[in-house]
């Protein structure tokens, strides 16, 4: 069994802070959307808005961290063989893993994400997150919105956009939890994000 240090402390602190904030946002957002009476409506709005602002700060820290450290190398897409690697990884997660097939990707210090993970994380962190944050800020400061956009109420457009992105983020989180269990053991990937050290038979 060999191991490699993949997750520096700043990425681990960011990851777990992000996870906690998402749990708070999902819970408070669902309560606001479906009108549950867990807490007073105004209190739930305060919790949701506060968590949203902290999530925005955490996202900015992620961007800055990737700019000033070498963590950004894990998000650089290698175009050569991209489609083949993507198909192999998708097959493994959907079918191969249940047949006991060998994992088509081996973690290294230069690349800790397989192609499917890489594309997903890029899409989430550089695609969905900005839309989620911007729509959330527009919700927070609706006076900056025009009354209508192309004949539709602007606040309604913002609300639907925010809701759709929130649902997509929930799907991502559930998928992420599943991927966590696909390491050498069910808990090895989780342990790596706690200790920073990735363990495996073949690195």
MOCOR-V924851 format. One record per residue. N is the residue number from 1. RES is the residue in one letter. PHI is phi in degrees with one decimal (999 if undefined). PSI is psi in radians with two decimals (* if undefined). OMEGA is omega in degrees with one decimal (NA if undefined). Layout:
BEGIN
{{N RES PHI PSI OMEGA} {N RES PHI PSI OMEGA}}
END
This chain:
BEGIN
{{1 X 999 2.17 177.9} {2 X -113.4 2.85 -179.9} {3 X -145.1 2.71 -178.6} {4 X -141.1 2.46 -178.2} {5 X -82.7 1.87 -173.7} {6 X -108.8 -0.48 -171.1} {7 X -119.3 1.68 177.1} {8 X -62.9 2.87 -171.3} {9 X -61.4 -0.57 -177.7} {10 X -67.5 -0.64 179.1} {11 X -71.3 -0.60 178.7} {12 X -69.5 -0.75 177.7} {13 X -63.5 -0.73 178.2} {14 X -63.2 -0.78 -177.6} {15 X -59.2 -0.86 -175.9} {16 X -73.6 -0.56 173.8} {17 X -64.5 -0.77 177.6} {18 X -58.8 -0.80 -179.0} {19 X -60.3 -0.80 -179.9} {20 X -62.7 -0.77 -179.2} {21 X -64.8 -0.65 178.4} {22 X -66.5 -0.68 177.2} {23 X -60.6 -0.78 178.9} {24 X -63.5 -0.76 -178.5} {25 X -66.6 -0.72 179.2} {26 X -65.5 -0.78 -179.7} {27 X -64.4 -0.84 -178.7} {28 X -70.4 -0.65 178.8} {29 X -64.7 -0.74 178.2} {30 X -64.1 -0.68 179.6} {31 X -64.2 -0.73 179.3} {32 X -69.2 -0.70 -176.2} {33 X -70.7 -0.72 -175.0} {34 X -98.3 0.00 173.1} {35 X 70.2 0.60 176.6} {36 X -73.8 2.81 -176.2} {37 X -113.1 0.71 178.2} {38 X -63.2 -0.83 175.3} {39 X -133.7 2.94 177.5} {40 X -59.7 2.56 -176.2} {41 X -56.3 -0.81 -179.5} {42 X -62.7 -0.65 178.8} {43 X -66.4 -0.73 -179.7} {44 X -66.5 -0.65 176.1} {45 X -62.6 -0.76 179.2} {46 X -61.3 -0.76 179.0} {47 X -63.1 -0.81 -178.0} {48 X -64.1 -0.80 -179.6} {49 X -65.2 -0.71 -179.8} {50 X -64.6 -0.78 178.4} {51 X -64.9 -0.64 178.7} {52 X -64.6 -0.72 178.0} {53 X -65.1 -0.73 178.8} {54 X -66.5 -0.61 176.8} {55 X -65.5 -0.66 177.0} {56 X -62.0 -0.77 177.7} {57 X -62.2 -0.74 179.3} {58 X -63.0 -0.67 178.8} {59 X -65.1 -0.72 177.3} {60 X -62.9 -0.70 177.0} {61 X -61.4 -0.70 176.7} {62 X -60.0 -0.80 179.9} {63 X -62.9 -0.80 179.5} {64 X -65.0 -0.69 179.0} {65 X -61.1 -0.69 178.4} {66 X -71.0 -0.44 178.7} {67 X -77.7 -0.64 -172.6} {68 X -103.2 -0.06 175.3} {69 X -123.7 3.07 179.5} {70 X -87.1 0.20 179.1} {71 X -63.3 -0.40 -178.6} {72 X -64.3 -0.39 -178.1} {73 X -62.6 -0.45 -179.0} {74 X -75.0 -0.17 -179.4} {75 X -108.5 0.15 178.8} {76 X -88.8 2.05 -175.5} {77 X -78.9 2.27 173.4} {78 X -92.4 1.92 -174.5} {79 X -70.1 -0.58 -178.8} {80 X -65.1 2.11 179.4} {81 X 75.6 0.26 -175.1} {82 X -59.2 -0.88 -176.4} {83 X -62.4 -0.73 179.9} {84 X -62.6 -0.82 179.8} {85 X -63.8 -0.66 -179.7} {86 X -65.8 -0.73 179.1} {87 X -67.5 -0.71 179.3} {88 X -63.5 -0.77 -177.7} {89 X -69.0 -0.70 178.9} {90 X -64.1 -0.73 178.1} {91 X -62.5 -0.73 -178.3} {92 X -62.4 -0.84 -178.9} {93 X -66.2 -0.63 -176.1} {94 X -85.1 -0.55 -174.1} {95 X -134.4 -0.92 -172.0} {96 X -56.9 -0.67 -177.8} {97 X -62.6 -0.54 -179.4} {98 X -81.7 -0.22 177.7} {99 X -99.0 -0.02 -179.5} {100 X 80.4 0.34 178.7} {101 X -66.3 2.70 176.4} {102 X -70.8 2.53 178.7} {103 X -66.6 2.27 -177.4} {104 X -74.1 -0.18 -177.7} {105 X -121.8 2.43 178.0} {106 X -120.7 2.16 -177.6} {107 X -63.2 2.48 175.6} {108 X -142.3 2.97 178.2} {109 X -65.3 -0.44 -178.8} {110 X -86.7 -0.40 -178.7} {111 X -150.4 1.87 -178.3} {112 X -95.3 -0.20 179.7} {113 X -110.5 2.43 169.8} {114 X -76.1 3.01 -172.9} {115 X -60.0 -0.73 -179.1} {116 X -66.6 -0.75 176.1} {117 X -60.6 -0.82 -177.1} {118 X -57.5 -0.88 -179.7} {119 X -64.3 -0.67 179.5} {120 X -65.8 -0.83 -178.6} {121 X -64.8 -0.68 177.0} {122 X -63.1 -0.79 179.5} {123 X -61.5 -0.70 -178.9} {124 X -72.6 -0.91 -172.6} {125 X -75.5 -0.54 -177.3} {126 X -109.8 -0.06 179.6} {127 X -118.0 -1.17 -176.4} {128 X -69.1 -0.73 -176.9} {129 X -60.0 -0.81 177.9} {130 X -59.4 -0.68 179.5} {131 X -66.9 -0.74 178.8} {132 X -61.2 -0.78 -178.0} {133 X -68.2 -0.81 -179.0} {134 X -62.7 -0.77 178.9} {135 X -65.5 -0.62 177.5} {136 X -66.5 -0.72 178.4} {137 X -66.3 -0.65 177.2} {138 X -66.4 -0.60 173.4} {139 X -63.5 -0.67 -176.9} {140 X -72.4 -0.56 -179.1} {141 X -126.7 1.17 -174.6} {142 X -67.7 -0.27 -179.1} {143 X -66.4 -0.33 179.4} {144 X -84.4 -0.05 179.5} {145 X -91.3 2.52 170.4} {146 X -70.4 2.78 -179.4} {147 X -62.0 -0.69 -177.3} {148 X -138.7 2.71 173.4} {149 X -135.8 2.00 -177.2} {150 X 55.2 0.71 176.2} {151 X 80.8 0.07 -179.6} {152 X -116.9 2.48 178.6} {153 X -58.0 2.19 -175.9} {154 X -61.3 -0.72 -178.2} {155 X -65.0 -0.55 177.1} {156 X -67.6 -0.73 178.0} {157 X -61.5 -0.78 178.9} {158 X -62.0 -0.75 -178.2} {159 X -62.8 -0.80 -179.2} {160 X -66.2 -0.72 178.2} {161 X -61.0 -0.82 -179.8} {162 X -61.2 -0.73 -178.6} {163 X -67.1 -0.78 -179.8} {164 X -62.4 -0.80 179.2} {165 X -63.8 -0.67 178.3} {166 X -61.2 -0.75 177.7} {167 X -63.3 -0.72 178.2} {168 X -63.5 -0.64 178.2} {169 X -67.7 -0.64 176.5} {170 X -63.2 -0.75 177.3} {171 X -61.0 -0.74 178.1} {172 X -60.7 -0.79 -177.7} {173 X -63.3 -0.74 177.9} {174 X -63.3 -0.72 177.2} {175 X -64.8 -0.69 179.8} {176 X -62.0 -0.73 178.6} {177 X -62.8 -0.69 177.5} {178 X -63.7 -0.79 -178.4} {179 X -61.1 -0.60 179.0} {180 X -55.4 -0.58 -174.9} {181 X -83.3 0.01 -172.8} {182 X -100.4 0.36 178.4} {183 X -82.0 -2.80 178.0} {184 X -56.9 -0.69 172.5} {185 X -131.0 3.00 -178.6} {186 X -59.1 -0.60 -174.2} {187 X -107.0 0.06 -175.2} {188 X -65.7 -0.69 178.3} {189 X -68.4 -0.65 176.9} {190 X -64.0 -0.75 179.3} {191 X -62.4 -0.66 179.4} {192 X -62.0 -0.66 -179.9} {193 X -76.2 -0.20 175.0} {194 X -91.4 -0.78 -175.6} {195 X -94.9 -0.42 -176.4} {196 X 96.0 -0.26 -175.2} {197 X -101.5 2.19 176.3} {198 X -95.1 2.26 -179.5} {199 X -111.2 2.46 178.5} {200 X -166.6 2.78 178.6} {201 X -74.7 -0.54 -176.2} {202 X -135.8 1.81 179.3} {203 X -104.3 * NA}}
END
